[in-house]
């Protein structure tokens, strides 16, 4: 899972300066840290007591080649958020960024796309506000900037900032999204309008749906219009019989899934849920070596390392994994499928990375709970390929929400997607 520019005339000089500053200020990530901490600048480490969640701690302007086209101003952010693992109201620091479109802000500010990014890794150096966005995501976000939206993006709890990254858990990610929006609106009231669409891909789809589910109680002052979720990686707790289809174990069992996602789940998710235990106790020697890679590098580096060393998930874990995973499902599942705002879902029918069965189940759970869902399926498109292709449908969906017009529901016509299709060749990022 995974997961140009209207710059100032001095763009190149700014980039060179920023690289120099980051290099000087950064510390190397420590392989012996169980959390992948380190490697970012001092900006990411808060000083002293933290303010109430939803408060900006500090900001800084930055420039990098990894910004989307149409970014007129980029602001790195550090704000206080609620710890979503312990869920006891404790404040933590979370990083992110704000991207502004060109031109004069409209009256009341630009409407907001809250961007929830896909999988990058668990090490701090994988935070998008530090590392930058992939070419695929830069093109995708450029569509929203061109449409007149400001982008408010979180890195998520523990990614960029100290502590573990609770990978794929809806509550920590949802709190990071909502508290980041609250902080941004308070900090930039003339630039940002309290008119928000939650937009997420892959890992970010679960963050977006989780934030939407949590918003009525956690951040009721936020005016969230709807959700756009592509490459959905999310699950809902179901108590009544549901029209679900079986999900292959390669998407649910760490011992059978892709090695990179398996090690991120154990080193990120399970480590967060078991703070008094060391993940190394459930790893084989090969697993401990791969975990060191996860703590010092990012997703595509993990793919490359696994290919080079012939690592597979079946070689990573010992018999202690099942006990270490006991808290996972309850923390991963959103408690029910009722989302109080309309939801757009885009699924590539050649998505072998997240699978299509789980995406169907998520849509069915939301529909059965009364959520208005507009589900679009894209034949021959993969987990990556469907991201930008879906804009032709998601942008009109969002424009209807902005104009307070009704959106369609496809809940009455749901059908299971069937076997994963072959990817159509010749389409950018359709790998």
C-alpha positions as CSV (number, residue, x, y, z in Angstrom):
1,X,0.0,0.0,0.0
2,X,1.2,2.9,-0.4
3,X,1.6,5.0,0.3
4,X,4.3,21.2,-10.3
5,X,4.9,24.1,-8.9
6,X,4.3,27.9,-8.8
7,X,7.4,28.6,-6.8
8,X,9.2,31.8,-6.0
9,X,12.0,33.0,-8.3
10,X,14.6,31.9,-5.8
11,X,13.3,28.3,-5.8
12,X,16.6,26.6,-6.6
13,X,18.4,28.6,-4.0
14,X,15.7,27.9,-1.4
15,X,15.9,24.2,-2.1
16,X,19.7,24.1,-1.7
17,X,19.4,26.1,1.5
18,X,16.7,23.8,2.9
19,X,18.6,20.7,2.1
20,X,21.7,22.1,3.9
21,X,19.6,23.1,6.9
22,X,17.9,19.7,7.1
23,X,21.2,17.9,6.7
24,X,22.8,19.9,9.5
25,X,19.9,19.7,11.9
26,X,18.9,16.0,11.4
27,X,20.2,13.1,13.4
28,X,20.5,9.6,11.9
29,X,17.7,7.2,12.7
30,X,18.8,4.7,15.3
31,X,18.5,1.0,14.3
32,X,18.3,0.1,18.0
33,X,15.3,2.3,18.6
34,X,12.1,0.2,18.7
35,X,10.3,3.1,17.1
36,X,12.4,4.2,14.2
37,X,13.0,7.6,15.9
38,X,15.5,10.1,14.5
39,X,16.7,11.4,11.2
40,X,14.5,14.5,11.2
41,X,15.3,18.0,12.3
42,X,14.8,19.6,15.7
43,X,11.6,21.1,14.4
44,X,9.9,17.7,15.0
45,X,10.8,17.4,18.7
46,X,8.6,19.5,21.0
47,X,10.1,21.6,23.8
48,X,8.5,21.5,27.2
49,X,4.9,20.8,28.1
50,X,2.4,20.3,25.3
51,X,-0.6,22.5,24.8
52,X,-4.2,21.3,24.6
53,X,-4.8,19.0,21.7
54,X,-5.7,20.9,18.5
55,X,-3.2,23.7,19.1
56,X,-0.3,24.6,16.8
57,X,3.1,24.3,18.5
58,X,5.1,25.9,15.6
59,X,5.3,26.3,11.9
60,X,8.0,26.9,9.3
61,X,7.9,27.7,5.6
62,X,9.7,25.2,3.4
63,X,10.5,24.5,-0.2
64,X,11.4,21.2,-1.9
65,X,11.2,19.6,-5.3
66,X,8.7,17.2,-4.0
67,X,5.7,19.6,-3.8
68,X,2.7,19.3,-6.1
69,X,2.3,21.6,-9.1
70,X,0.4,24.7,-8.1
71,X,1.8,24.9,-4.6
72,X,2.2,28.6,-4.0
73,X,3.1,28.3,-0.3
74,X,4.2,25.3,1.8
75,X,4.1,25.3,5.6
76,X,5.5,22.6,7.8
77,X,3.5,22.2,11.0
78,X,3.9,20.7,14.5
79,X,0.8,20.6,16.6
80,X,-0.6,18.9,19.7
81,X,-3.0,16.0,19.2
82,X,-4.7,13.4,21.3
83,X,-2.9,10.1,21.8
84,X,-5.1,7.6,20.1
85,X,-3.5,4.5,21.5
86,X,-4.1,5.0,25.2
87,X,-7.1,7.2,24.4
88,X,-7.0,8.9,27.8
89,X,-6.7,12.5,26.6
90,X,-2.9,12.7,26.8
91,X,-1.4,15.2,24.4
92,X,1.3,14.2,21.9
93,X,3.1,16.2,19.2
94,X,2.2,15.4,15.6
95,X,3.8,16.9,12.4
96,X,2.2,17.7,9.1
97,X,2.1,20.3,6.4
98,X,-0.2,22.9,4.7
99,X,-0.1,23.5,1.0
100,X,-1.8,26.7,-0.4
101,X,-2.9,27.3,-4.0
102,X,-1.9,30.4,-5.9
103,X,-3.8,33.6,-5.8
104,X,-5.5,35.7,-3.2
105,X,-7.5,33.7,-0.7
106,X,-11.3,33.8,-1.2
107,X,-13.5,35.5,1.4
108,X,-13.4,33.2,4.5
109,X,-10.4,31.4,3.1
110,X,-9.9,28.3,0.9
111,X,-11.9,25.2,1.5
112,X,-9.8,22.3,2.8
113,X,-8.8,18.9,1.4
114,X,-7.5,17.1,4.4
115,X,-5.1,14.7,2.8
116,X,-4.4,11.3,4.5
117,X,-1.4,9.7,2.9
118,X,-0.8,6.1,2.1
119,X,1.9,3.8,3.6
120,X,5.4,5.3,3.7
121,X,6.9,3.3,6.5
122,X,7.2,3.6,10.3
123,X,10.6,5.4,10.6
124,X,10.4,9.2,11.3
125,X,12.3,9.9,8.1
126,X,9.3,8.5,6.2
127,X,7.0,11.4,7.2
128,X,5.8,13.1,4.1
129,X,6.4,16.6,5.6
130,X,10.1,15.6,5.8
131,X,10.6,13.2,2.9
132,X,8.2,14.7,0.4
133,X,5.5,13.2,-1.7
134,X,5.8,10.6,-4.4
135,X,5.3,11.6,-8.1
136,X,1.9,9.8,-8.0
137,X,0.7,11.8,-5.0
138,X,2.2,15.1,-6.3
139,X,0.1,14.8,-9.5
140,X,-3.0,13.8,-7.4
141,X,-2.7,16.7,-5.0
142,X,-2.1,19.1,-7.9
143,X,-5.7,18.3,-9.0
144,X,-7.1,19.6,-5.7
145,X,-4.9,22.7,-5.6
146,X,-6.0,23.5,-9.2
147,X,-9.6,23.2,-8.1
148,X,-9.0,25.9,-5.4
149,X,-8.5,23.8,-2.3
150,X,-5.9,24.2,0.4
151,X,-4.4,21.0,1.5
152,X,-4.0,20.2,5.2
153,X,-2.0,17.0,5.7
154,X,-1.0,15.1,8.8
155,X,2.0,12.7,9.0
156,X,0.1,10.7,11.7
157,X,1.0,9.9,15.3
158,X,4.6,8.8,15.7
159,X,5.7,9.4,12.1
160,X,8.2,12.2,12.1
161,X,7.7,12.8,15.8
162,X,9.0,10.7,18.8
163,X,7.3,7.5,19.7
164,X,5.9,4.5,17.8
165,X,3.7,4.9,14.7
166,X,0.4,3.0,15.3
167,X,0.2,2.0,11.6
168,X,-3.4,1.6,10.2
169,X,-5.1,2.1,13.6
170,X,-8.2,4.4,12.9
171,X,-8.2,6.2,16.3
172,X,-4.6,7.5,16.5
173,X,-4.7,8.4,12.8
174,X,-8.2,9.9,13.1
175,X,-7.2,12.0,16.0
176,X,-4.1,13.2,14.2
177,X,-6.3,14.3,11.3
178,X,-8.9,16.1,13.3
179,X,-6.6,17.8,15.8
180,X,-4.4,18.9,12.9
181,X,-7.4,20.5,11.2
182,X,-8.4,22.3,14.4
183,X,-4.9,23.6,14.9
184,X,-4.6,24.8,11.3
185,X,-7.9,26.6,11.3
186,X,-7.0,28.4,14.6
187,X,-3.6,29.3,13.3
188,X,-4.6,30.5,9.8
189,X,-8.2,31.8,10.1
190,X,-8.0,34.1,7.0
191,X,-6.3,31.4,4.8
192,X,-8.4,28.4,5.6
193,X,-12.2,27.9,5.6
194,X,-14.0,25.5,7.9
195,X,-15.3,23.5,5.0
196,X,-13.5,20.2,4.8
197,X,-13.3,17.1,2.7
198,X,-11.3,14.1,4.1
199,X,-9.3,12.5,1.2
200,X,-7.3,9.4,1.8
201,X,-5.5,6.6,-0.2
202,X,-4.7,3.2,1.2
203,X,-3.5,3.7,4.8
204,X,-5.0,7.1,4.4
205,X,-8.5,5.7,3.5
206,X,-8.8,4.2,6.9
207,X,-7.5,7.4,8.5
208,X,-10.1,9.4,6.5
209,X,-13.0,7.1,7.4
210,X,-11.8,6.9,11.0
211,X,-11.6,10.7,11.3
212,X,-15.2,11.0,9.8
213,X,-16.5,8.4,12.3
214,X,-14.7,10.2,15.3
215,X,-15.5,13.8,14.3
216,X,-19.0,14.1,15.8
217,X,-17.7,13.4,19.3
218,X,-14.0,14.4,19.1
219,X,-14.2,17.5,16.9
220,X,-17.8,18.6,16.5
221,X,-16.8,22.2,15.5
222,X,-15.2,20.9,12.3
223,X,-17.5,21.2,9.2
224,X,-16.7,18.0,7.4
225,X,-18.7,17.6,4.2
226,X,-17.7,14.2,3.1
227,X,-15.0,11.6,2.5
228,X,-13.0,10.5,-0.6
229,X,-11.3,7.1,0.0
230,X,-9.4,5.1,-2.6
231,X,-7.6,1.8,-2.3
232,X,-9.5,1.2,0.9
233,X,-7.8,-0.4,3.8
234,X,-10.4,-0.3,6.6
235,X,-12.7,-2.7,8.5
236,X,-15.8,-2.2,10.4
237,X,-17.1,-4.1,13.4
238,X,-20.2,-6.0,12.3
239,X,-22.7,-7.4,14.8
240,X,-25.5,-8.5,12.5
241,X,-25.2,-10.8,9.5
242,X,-23.7,-8.9,6.6
243,X,-23.2,-9.4,2.9
244,X,-19.5,-9.9,3.2
245,X,-17.1,-11.9,1.2
246,X,-14.1,-13.9,2.5
247,X,-10.8,-11.9,2.5
248,X,-7.7,-14.0,1.5
249,X,-5.2,-14.4,4.4
250,X,-2.5,-12.6,2.4
251,X,-4.3,-9.4,3.4
252,X,-5.0,-10.2,7.0
253,X,-2.3,-12.6,8.4
254,X,1.2,-11.1,8.9
255,X,2.8,-14.5,8.4
256,X,1.3,-14.7,4.9
257,X,1.2,-11.1,3.6
258,X,3.9,-9.2,1.8
259,X,7.0,-9.0,4.1
260,X,7.2,-5.2,4.1
261,X,3.6,-4.7,5.3
262,X,4.0,-7.6,7.8
263,X,7.0,-6.0,9.4
264,X,5.4,-2.5,9.5
265,X,2.4,-4.1,11.2
266,X,4.4,-5.8,13.9
267,X,7.0,-3.0,14.4
268,X,4.4,-0.2,14.1
269,X,0.9,-1.3,15.0
270,X,1.6,-4.2,17.4
271,X,4.5,-2.4,19.1
272,X,2.2,0.6,19.8
273,X,-0.4,-1.7,21.3
274,X,2.3,-3.6,23.4
275,X,4.4,-0.7,24.8
276,X,6.0,-2.8,27.5
277,X,7.1,-5.6,25.2
278,X,9.8,-5.7,22.6
279,X,8.8,-6.7,19.1
280,X,12.1,-8.6,18.7
281,X,10.7,-11.3,21.0
282,X,8.4,-12.5,18.2
283,X,10.9,-12.2,15.4
284,X,13.3,-14.7,14.0
285,X,16.9,-13.7,13.2
286,X,15.8,-12.8,9.7
287,X,12.9,-10.9,11.2
288,X,15.1,-8.9,13.5
289,X,17.4,-8.0,10.6
290,X,14.4,-6.9,8.5
291,X,13.0,-4.9,11.5
292,X,16.3,-2.9,11.6
293,X,15.7,-2.0,8.0
294,X,12.1,-0.9,8.8
295,X,13.4,1.4,11.6
296,X,15.9,3.1,9.3
297,X,14.3,3.1,5.9
298,X,11.0,3.5,4.1
299,X,8.5,1.3,2.2
300,X,10.1,1.0,-1.2
301,X,13.5,0.4,0.4
302,X,11.9,-2.5,2.3
303,X,10.6,-3.9,-1.0
304,X,14.0,-3.7,-2.5
305,X,15.7,-5.3,0.5
306,X,13.3,-8.2,0.6
307,X,13.8,-8.9,-3.1
308,X,17.6,-8.8,-2.7
309,X,17.7,-11.0,0.4
310,X,14.8,-13.2,-0.5
311,X,12.9,-12.4,2.7
312,X,9.3,-13.5,3.0
313,X,6.8,-13.0,5.8
314,X,6.8,-16.7,6.5
315,X,10.5,-16.4,7.7
316,X,10.0,-13.3,9.9
317,X,8.1,-14.5,12.9
318,X,8.2,-17.2,15.7
319,X,5.4,-18.8,17.6
320,X,4.9,-15.8,19.8
321,X,3.3,-13.7,17.1
322,X,-0.3,-14.8,17.8
323,X,-0.1,-13.6,21.4
324,X,1.5,-10.3,20.3
325,X,-1.3,-9.7,17.9
326,X,-4.2,-10.2,20.4
327,X,-5.2,-6.5,20.5
328,X,-4.9,-5.8,16.8
329,X,-8.3,-6.5,15.4
330,X,-10.2,-4.5,18.1
331,X,-7.9,-1.5,17.6
332,X,-8.1,-1.7,13.8
333,X,-11.8,-2.1,13.3
334,X,-14.0,1.0,13.2
335,X,-16.8,0.3,15.7
336,X,-19.6,0.5,13.1
337,X,-20.2,1.4,9.5
338,X,-22.2,4.5,10.0
339,X,-20.4,7.6,8.6
340,X,-22.5,10.7,9.0
341,X,-21.4,12.3,5.7
342,X,-21.4,11.0,2.1
343,X,-18.5,8.8,1.2
344,X,-16.9,8.3,-2.3
345,X,-14.9,5.1,-2.7
346,X,-12.7,4.3,-5.7
347,X,-11.5,0.8,-6.2
348,X,-9.2,-0.5,-8.9
349,X,-10.4,-4.0,-9.9
350,X,-6.7,-5.0,-10.5
351,X,-5.8,-4.0,-7.0
352,X,-3.7,-6.9,-5.8
353,X,-2.1,-4.8,-3.0
354,X,-5.1,-4.1,-0.8
355,X,-7.3,-6.6,-2.6
356,X,-10.9,-6.0,-3.7
357,X,-12.8,-8.2,-1.2
358,X,-12.0,-6.1,1.8
359,X,-13.0,-2.9,-0.2
360,X,-16.3,-4.5,-1.1
361,X,-16.8,-5.5,2.6
362,X,-16.1,-1.9,3.8
363,X,-18.6,-0.5,1.3
364,X,-21.2,-3.1,2.2
365,X,-20.8,-2.4,5.9
366,X,-21.2,1.4,5.4
367,X,-24.2,0.9,3.1
368,X,-25.9,-1.5,5.6
369,X,-25.4,1.0,8.3
370,X,-27.1,3.8,6.4
371,X,-24.1,5.6,5.0
372,X,-24.5,7.3,1.6
373,X,-21.8,5.7,-0.5
374,X,-20.9,6.4,-4.1
375,X,-18.6,3.5,-5.1
376,X,-16.7,3.6,-8.4
377,X,-14.9,0.6,-9.7
378,X,-12.1,0.9,-12.3
379,X,-11.5,-2.2,-14.5
380,X,-7.8,-3.0,-15.1
381,X,-6.5,-0.4,-12.7
382,X,-4.3,-1.2,-9.7
383,X,-3.9,0.1,-6.2
384,X,-1.7,2.8,-7.6
385,X,-3.3,3.2,-11.0
386,X,-6.8,4.0,-9.6
387,X,-5.6,7.0,-7.5
388,X,-5.3,9.6,-10.3
389,X,-7.9,7.9,-12.5
390,X,-10.5,8.4,-9.8
391,X,-10.2,12.2,-9.9
392,X,-12.6,12.3,-12.9
393,X,-15.3,11.1,-10.5
394,X,-14.2,12.2,-7.1
395,X,-13.7,15.9,-8.0
396,X,-17.3,16.3,-9.3
397,X,-18.5,14.4,-6.1
398,X,-16.7,17.0,-3.9
399,X,-17.9,19.9,-5.9
400,X,-21.4,18.8,-5.3
401,X,-20.8,18.7,-1.6
402,X,-19.3,22.2,-1.7
403,X,-22.4,23.5,-3.4
404,X,-24.6,21.6,-1.0
405,X,-26.1,19.5,-3.8
406,X,-27.1,15.8,-3.4
407,X,-24.7,13.0,-4.3
408,X,-25.6,9.6,-5.7
409,X,-25.7,6.4,-3.7
410,X,-24.7,3.1,-5.3
411,X,-25.7,1.0,-2.3
412,X,-28.7,-0.5,-4.0
413,X,-26.6,-1.9,-6.8
414,X,-23.6,-3.5,-4.9
415,X,-22.1,-6.6,-6.4
416,X,-19.0,-8.4,-5.3
417,X,-16.1,-7.5,-7.6
418,X,-14.9,-11.1,-8.4
419,X,-11.3,-12.2,-8.9
420,X,-8.6,-9.5,-9.1
421,X,-8.1,-8.5,-12.7
422,X,-5.0,-8.2,-14.7
423,X,-3.5,-4.7,-14.8
424,X,-4.0,-2.8,-18.1
425,X,-0.6,-2.0,-19.5
426,X,0.5,1.5,-20.7
427,X,-1.1,3.5,-17.9
428,X,1.1,5.6,-15.6
429,X,1.6,4.1,-12.2
430,X,-0.6,1.1,-13.0
431,X,1.8,-1.3,-11.5
